[in-house]
Amino acid sequence: METVRWSLEISKEADASLRSYLARHGLADRDLSKFVEEAVRWRVLGKTVAETTVANADVPAEEIEAAIDEALQAVRAERFRE
């Protein structure tokens, strides 16, 4: 996996809290990047879900369920075709 380097500024309190958390869970400073990447992925997912929910607030639930079912069938057909 290709990586990029970030330069971030965070509060001392957040730094101490995170490093303490990592230490309590047997993780080292080298795990900091993994933790931040996972946190970013979860935050992006949460924001995307919230935006999608707002964008589809007026769409009937049955229509959303039908679209989900259709997408699942297409993915399953592609993935499990013999």
The 8 nearest C-alpha neighbors of each residue, nearest first, counted from 0:
[[1, 2, 3, 33, 36, 4, 32, 37],
 [0, 2, 3, 4, 36, 5, 32, 33],
 [1, 3, 0, 4, 5, 32, 36, 33],
 [4, 2, 5, 1, 0, 6, 32, 36],
 [3, 5, 6, 2, 7, 32, 1, 36],
 [6, 4, 7, 3, 32, 2, 8, 35],
 [5, 7, 4, 8, 3, 9, 32, 35],
 [8, 6, 5, 9, 4, 10, 35, 14],
 [7, 9, 10, 6, 11, 14, 5, 13],
 [10, 8, 7, 13, 11, 14, 12, 6],
 [9, 11, 13, 12, 14, 8, 15, 16],
 [10, 12, 14, 13, 15, 9, 16, 8],
 [11, 13, 15, 10, 14, 16, 9, 17],
 [12, 14, 16, 10, 11, 15, 17, 9],
 [15, 13, 11, 17, 12, 16, 18, 10],
 [16, 14, 12, 18, 13, 17, 19, 11],
 [15, 17, 13, 19, 14, 18, 12, 20],
 [18, 16, 20, 14, 19, 15, 13, 21],
 [17, 19, 21, 15, 20, 16, 14, 22],
 [20, 18, 22, 16, 17, 21, 15, 23],
 [19, 21, 17, 23, 18, 22, 16, 24],
 [20, 22, 26, 18, 24, 19, 23, 17],
 [21, 23, 19, 25, 24, 26, 20, 18],
 [24, 22, 20, 21, 25, 19, 26, 18],
 [23, 25, 21, 22, 26, 20, 19, 27],
 [26, 24, 22, 23, 21, 27, 20, 30],
 [25, 27, 21, 22, 24, 30, 28, 23],
 [28, 26, 29, 30, 21, 22, 25, 31],
 [27, 29, 30, 31, 26, 18, 21, 22],
 [28, 30, 27, 31, 32, 26, 33, 34],
 [31, 29, 33, 28, 27, 32, 26, 34],
 [32, 30, 34, 28, 29, 33, 35, 27],
 [31, 33, 35, 34, 30, 36, 29, 28],
 [34, 32, 36, 30, 31, 35, 37, 29],
 [33, 35, 31, 37, 32, 36, 38, 30],
 [36, 34, 38, 32, 37, 33, 39, 31],
 [37, 35, 39, 33, 38, 34, 32, 40],
 [36, 38, 40, 34, 39, 35, 33, 41],
 [39, 37, 35, 41, 36, 40, 42, 34],
 [40, 38, 42, 36, 37, 41, 43, 35],
 [39, 41, 37, 43, 38, 42, 44, 36],
 [42, 40, 44, 38, 39, 43, 45, 37],
 [43, 41, 45, 39, 44, 40, 38, 46],
 [44, 42, 46, 40, 45, 41, 47, 39],
 [43, 45, 47, 41, 42, 46, 48, 40],
 [46, 44, 42, 48, 47, 43, 41, 49],
 [45, 47, 49, 43, 48, 44, 50, 42],
 [48, 46, 44, 50, 45, 49, 51, 43],
 [47, 49, 51, 45, 46, 50, 52, 44],
 [48, 50, 46, 52, 47, 51, 45, 53],
 [51, 49, 47, 53, 52, 48, 54, 46],
 [52, 50, 54, 48, 53, 49, 47, 55],
 [51, 53, 49, 55, 50, 54, 56, 48],
 [54, 52, 56, 50, 55, 51, 49, 57],
 [55, 53, 51, 52, 56, 50, 57, 49],
 [56, 54, 58, 52, 53, 57, 51, 59],
 [55, 57, 53, 58, 54, 52, 59, 51],
 [58, 56, 55, 59, 54, 53, 60, 52],
 [57, 59, 55, 56, 60, 62, 63, 61],
 [60, 58, 62, 61, 57, 63, 56, 55],
 [61, 59, 63, 62, 64, 58, 65, 57],
 [60, 62, 64, 59, 63, 65, 58, 66],
 [63, 61, 65, 59, 60, 64, 66, 58],
 [62, 64, 60, 66, 65, 61, 67, 59],
 [65, 63, 67, 61, 66, 62, 68, 60],
 [64, 66, 68, 62, 63, 67, 61, 69],
 [67, 65, 69, 63, 64, 68, 70, 62],
 [68, 66, 64, 70, 69, 65, 71, 63],
 [67, 69, 65, 71, 66, 70, 64, 72],
 [68, 70, 66, 72, 67, 71, 65, 73],
 [69, 71, 67, 73, 72, 68, 66, 74],
 [72, 70, 68, 74, 73, 69, 75, 67],
 [71, 73, 75, 69, 70, 74, 76, 68],
 [74, 72, 70, 76, 71, 75, 77, 69],
 [75, 73, 77, 71, 76, 72, 78, 70],
 [74, 76, 78, 72, 77, 73, 79, 71],
 [77, 75, 73, 74, 80, 79, 78, 72],
 [78, 76, 74, 75, 80, 79, 73, 72],
 [79, 77, 75, 76, 80, 74, 73, 81],
 [78, 80, 76, 75, 77, 81, 74, 73],
 [81, 79, 76, 77, 78, 75, 74, 73],
 [80, 79, 78, 77, 76, 75, 74, 73]]
